[in-house]
Amino acid sequence: MLCSERRPDAAFVAVVLTNGDSNSGEMALYEASEGRQAGITFLTVAAEPWLDRYVLSAIASFPHQHNMIVADSYAALSSSEHVRDIVDAICNSQQLHAFVYT
C-alpha cells in the first residue's frame, strides 16, 4: 500500500530506536520536523547510557516527554513488558503514552 493510499483512520508512526547519540543532531531534528509536517507521529525508543535527551525529546512528537521510551539497556528493551509497552504505544498512537524506565 502506498502512503497516499493509507486508511484515513490509520496513523503514520515512526519508531526511532537509538542509543541516543546522534552523529548529526541538527539533521535528525530537521528530518523529524519534515516527517511531522507529513503527518508522521514519532515515538523515540532509547537505551542508556548514550543519551542525548535534548535530541531524543525533540524528535519525539508532542508532548515530547510522553512519546519517548528510555530503558537502562538494549537487553532491558527486549523484556516482554517493554515490548508490550512499545506495541501498545504504536497501536494507540493517536494518544501515545509515556514510558520512561530507570
Protein Blocks (a to p, Z undefined) as FASTA:
>chain_A
ZZklgcfkbccddddddehiafblmlmmmmmmmmmmnopacddddddfkbcfklmmmmpc
cdfklmcccdfbfklmmpmklmmmmmmmmmmmmmccddddZZ
